[in-house]
Amino acid sequence: MGSSRKQMASGSSNKDTMNITVQQAVPTLSLPWSRKGTVSRRCRLPVCSCGSGLSGEHISEEGHCWIGVDISRAMLDVAVEREVEGDLLLADMGDGIPFRPGTFDGCISISAVQWLCNADKKSHSPPKRLYRFFSTLYTALARGSRAVLQLYPENSEQLELITAQAMRAGFTGGMVVDYPNSAKAKKFFLCLFVGASGTLPKGLGAECADGEEIHQAKFTNERIRFRNAKGKSVKKSRDWILEKKERRRRQGKEVRADTKYTGRKRRPQF
C-alpha cells in the first residue's frame, strides 16, 4: 500500500490532478488568501491524509501554515525528502485529530475520507471511526471556520454514512458536486461549517442542458431519526419502508403510492 502510494506521488499526471483538485477546494475555505509575504493573517490548517505534501504546497504558497496528518510513514518520508514547509504527523484519521480545541482556522482533505468506510481490521467500525474523526475535527476547528473534504464515495450508502456522521458531530453544510455529468471529471466536495451555516458554492459544470442548475445536497444539524449504528434505517420504520418502495420502483415493479399513512403503526384488533 505504501509503495503504491509512493509511486502515485511521483507521477506527473497524479500531481497535476492533485493540484487541480486543491485549487478547486481551497477557495471554499474563505480564508484571507493572498501571495506569500503579503497575507493579512496567517491561518493554521490540518491537511488530513497529506501524503507526500502535494496538497499542502498550495497552502504554503499562499502564506499560511499547515500540519499534514497521514497514516503512511512511507508517504511522510517522501514529504520529508521533498522538504515541504508544513509540519508532519503520523496518525490514523479514524482514531481522531489529536489537537487542542479551536486550534485551526480551516481544514482540507483530498481523496481520503472514503477510506474510513472500510473495515481493515476486526476492531474497525466505519460509523464509529467516521464519528471519531468528525467529532475531534469539529472540536479542533475555531468557530466560524470551514472544512473542505474532497472524496470519492463508492456508492450512495457511503455518501449517506459520511454526511450523517458529520452532521451528528455538529457540522452543518452539504455536498457540492463538480461536473456531475462527467465520468472522469466528477468530484465530490463535502463542505462543512462550524457554527453558523454558510452558503454552499455552486459546483463547476453543475448545469443541465436546458440551463437549469442542479441542486446540491444540503444537511443541517437536525437529528436523524430511525437510524441504527451502521447508519441504516431501522427495519419496519417509515424511512425503511420508503427506501424499500423506492428500490422496487427503480426495479420496475408496481408499488403503491406513498401517503401520510405509509409506515404508520396499526392499532391492535380485538
C-alpha positions in Angstrom: 0.0 0.0 0.0 2.7 2.4 1.0 4.9 1.6 -2.1 1.9 2.1 -4.5 1.0 5.4 -3.0 4.7 6.4 -3.2 4.7 5.6 -6.9 1.5 7.6 -7.3 3.1 10.6 -5.6 5.9 10.7 -8.1 3.6 10.5 -11.2 3.2 13.8 -13.1 -0.4 13.1 -14.0 -1.3 12.4 -10.4 0.4 15.6 -9.3 -1.5 17.7 -11.9 -4.8 16.1 -10.8 -4.0 16.8 -7.2 -3.1 20.5 -7.9 -6.3 21.0 -9.8 -8.4 19.4 -7.0 -6.6 21.5 -4.4 -7.2 24.7 -6.4 -10.9 23.8 -6.5 -11.1 23.1 -2.8 -9.1 25.8 -1.2 -11.2 28.9 -2.2 -14.2 27.4 -0.4 -12.4 27.8 2.9 -12.9 31.6 2.6 -9.5 32.3 4.3 -7.6 35.6 3.7 -5.7 34.1 0.8 -3.0 36.3 -0.9 0.5 35.9 -2.1 3.2 34.8 0.4 4.6 37.7 2.4 1.6 39.9 2.0 -1.1 37.8 3.7 -3.2 39.8 6.2 -3.4 36.9 8.7 -1.5 33.6 8.8 -4.0 30.8 9.3 -3.4 27.3 10.5 -4.9 24.2 8.8 -4.6 20.5 9.2 -4.2 18.6 5.9 -5.8 15.2 6.6 -4.1 12.4 4.6 -1.5 14.8 3.3 0.5 12.0 1.6 3.7 13.5 0.1 2.6 17.0 0.8 1.3 18.0 -2.6 -2.0 19.3 -1.2 -0.1 21.4 1.4 2.1 23.2 -1.1 -0.7 25.4 -2.3 -1.4 26.5 1.3 2.3 27.3 1.8 2.4 29.4 -1.4 -0.5 31.5 -0.1 1.5 32.2 3.1 -0.4 30.0 5.6 0.7 27.2 7.9 -0.4 23.6 7.8 0.1 20.4 9.6 0.0 17.2 7.5 -1.6 14.1 9.0 -1.1 10.7 7.3 -1.3 7.0 8.3 1.6 6.0 5.9 5.1 6.5 7.2 6.4 5.9 3.6 4.4 8.9 2.3 5.6 11.1 5.1 9.2 10.1 4.3 8.5 11.3 0.7 7.2 14.6 2.1 10.4 15.0 4.2 12.5 14.3 1.1 10.6 17.0 -0.8 11.3 19.4 2.1 7.7 20.6 2.4 7.2 23.6 4.7 4.4 22.1 6.7 4.8 20.0 9.9 4.1 16.3 9.6 2.3 13.9 12.0 2.0 10.1 11.7 -1.6 9.3 12.8 -4.8 7.5 11.7 -7.7 9.8 10.9 -10.1 7.1 12.2 -8.5 7.5 15.7 -9.3 11.2 15.7 -7.5 14.5 15.2 -5.2 14.9 18.3 -5.2 18.7 18.6 -6.5 21.2 21.2 -9.9 22.8 20.8 -10.1 25.8 18.5 -6.5 25.3 17.1 -7.3 25.6 13.4 -8.9 28.1 11.0 -9.9 25.5 8.5 -9.3 22.0 7.2 -8.6 20.4 3.8 -8.5 16.8 2.7 -8.1 15.3 -0.7 -9.4 11.8 -1.5 -9.2 10.4 2.0 -12.5 10.3 4.0 -14.0 7.5 1.9 -11.3 5.1 3.2 -12.8 5.4 6.7 -15.8 3.5 5.3 -13.6 0.4 5.1 -13.1 -2.1 8.0 -9.4 -3.1 7.5 -9.4 -4.7 11.0 -11.9 -6.7 13.0 -11.9 -3.9 15.6 -12.8 -1.3 12.9 -16.3 0.1 12.9 -16.8 2.6 10.0 -19.5 4.6 11.7 -17.5 4.9 14.9 -14.3 5.8 13.1 -16.1 8.4 11.0 -17.7 9.9 14.0 -14.4 9.9 15.9 -12.8 11.8 13.0 -15.6 14.4 12.6 -16.1 15.0 16.3 -12.5 15.6 17.0 -12.1 17.7 13.9 -15.2 19.8 14.9 -13.5 20.4 18.3 -10.1 21.3 16.8 -11.7 24.0 14.4 -12.3 27.5 15.6 -15.9 28.7 15.5 -16.9 30.1 12.1 -14.2 28.1 10.2 -14.8 25.6 7.4 -13.6 22.2 6.3 -13.5 21.1 2.7 -13.1 17.3 2.2 -12.9 16.0 -1.3 -13.8 12.4 -1.6 -14.7 9.5 -4.0 -17.6 7.6 -2.4 -18.2 4.1 -3.9 -22.0 4.4 -3.7 -24.8 6.4 -2.2 -24.7 4.4 1.0 -21.2 5.5 1.7 -22.1 9.1 0.9 -25.1 9.0 3.3 -23.0 7.4 6.1 -20.3 10.0 5.8 -22.6 13.0 5.8 -24.7 11.5 8.6 -21.7 11.2 10.9 -20.5 14.7 10.1 -23.9 16.1 11.0 -24.0 14.0 14.2 -20.7 15.6 15.2 -22.2 19.1 15.0 -21.3 20.3 11.5 -23.6 22.0 9.1 -23.1 22.3 5.3 -23.6 20.0 2.4 -22.2 18.2 -0.6 -21.0 20.0 -3.7 -20.5 18.1 -6.9 -18.3 19.3 -9.7 -19.1 18.2 -13.3 -21.9 15.8 -12.2 -22.5 14.5 -15.7 -18.9 13.6 -16.4 -17.5 10.2 -15.6 -13.9 11.3 -15.3 -14.1 14.9 -14.1 -16.8 14.3 -11.5 -15.7 15.2 -7.9 -17.5 15.3 -4.6 -16.7 18.1 -2.1 -18.1 17.8 1.5 -18.2 21.5 2.7 -18.6 21.7 6.4 -19.3 24.7 8.6 -18.5 25.2 12.3 -21.2 27.3 14.0 -23.4 29.4 11.7 -24.2 27.8 8.4 -22.6 29.4 5.3 -23.6 29.5 1.7 -22.6 26.5 -0.3 -20.6 27.2 -3.5 -22.0 26.2 -6.8 -20.4 23.1 -8.3 -18.4 23.5 -11.5 -20.3 22.4 -14.6 -23.5 21.9 -12.5 -25.9 22.9 -15.1 -28.2 20.8 -17.2 -28.5 21.0 -20.9 -31.6 23.2 -20.6 -29.8 25.6 -18.3 -31.4 24.6 -15.1 -29.0 24.3 -12.2 -28.6 21.0 -10.3 -29.4 21.5 -6.7 -26.7 20.4 -4.3 -27.4 18.1 -1.4 -27.6 20.0 1.9 -28.0 18.9 5.5 -28.3 20.7 8.8 -27.6 19.7 12.4 -31.0 18.2 12.9 -31.1 14.8 14.5 -31.6 11.8 12.2 -34.4 9.6 13.3 -34.7 5.9 12.9 -31.1 5.2 12.2 -29.1 2.3 13.7 -25.4 2.2 14.5 -24.5 1.3 10.9 -26.2 4.4 9.5 -29.1 2.4 8.1 -32.8 2.9 8.7 -34.3 0.7 11.4 -36.2 -2.2 9.9 -40.0 -1.7 9.6 -39.7 2.1 10.3 -41.2 4.6 7.9 -37.9 5.5 6.4 -37.1 1.8 5.9 -40.4 1.2 4.1 -40.0 4.3 1.9 -36.5 3.2 0.9 -37.7 -0.3 0.1 -40.5 1.0 -2.0 -38.1 3.3 -3.9 -35.8 0.4 -4.6 -38.8 -1.6 -6.0 -39.8 1.4 -8.2 -36.3 1.5 -9.7 -36.6 -2.2 -10.4 -39.7 -1.5 -12.5 -42.1 -3.2 -10.0 -45.6 -1.9 -9.3 -45.6 -0.1 -5.9 -48.5 1.6 -4.1 -48.2 5.4 -3.9 -46.8 7.0 -0.7 -49.3 8.6 1.6 -49.3 10.0 5.1 -50.4 6.6 6.3 -47.3 4.9 4.9 -45.4 3.2 7.7 -47.9 4.2 10.4 -48.5 1.5 13.0 -51.9 0.0 13.0 -54.0 -0.4 16.2 -54.3 -3.9 17.5 -57.6 -5.6 16.6 -59.6 -7.3 19.3 
